[in-house]
Amino acid sequence: MGIWKQIAEYLYLKKKDKDRPDSSWVKYMHGINRLSILLFLVALIILGFKLGC
């Protein structure tokens, strides 16, 4: 699976693959990954505002 497809699944932009096994640990991992991607994007936005002004 490509990296962009995986990121789209983390951010709920694409439906998950139904053939993959799903466990609670995988759900926790995806939740943490989703949180880290969103925090990274927020940090980039804040840096953009601070460097732009």
N, C-alpha and C positions, 0 to 999 in steps of 0.2 A: 504494500500500500504506500502511496506517495505521501510525502510530508504535508503537502497542501490539503490533501483529503483528510488526513488525521487532524490537522488544525481546524478544518471546517467542521469536523465531527465534535471536537472539543467545544467549539463556540456555538454549537447547535445550528450551523448553517447547512449541514447535510445530514441525512438520516444515517443511522448506524447500520453496519452490515449485519444482517440477521443470522448469518452462518457462524459468526464468532461466538465462542463460549463466553458467558457473562457471569462473573462472580462478584461478591461484595468488595473484594480487594481491588479488582479492576475498576469498579465504580469509584472507590476512594482515590485511586491513582489518577483517574481521569478528572475527578473534581479538583485535586491539587494542581494538576497540569493546567486546567482551565483557569484557576485562580492565578497561577503564576503568569500565564499569558496576558490576562487582563491587567494585572498589576504592572507588568512590563510596558504595556501600551499606555497606561495612565502615566507612568514615569516618563515615557517619551514625549507625551503631550505637555507635561509640566516643564520638561527641559526645553521643549520648543518655545514655550511662552517666555521662559526666563532668558533664553538666549536671544529671542526676537525683540525683547523690550530694552 
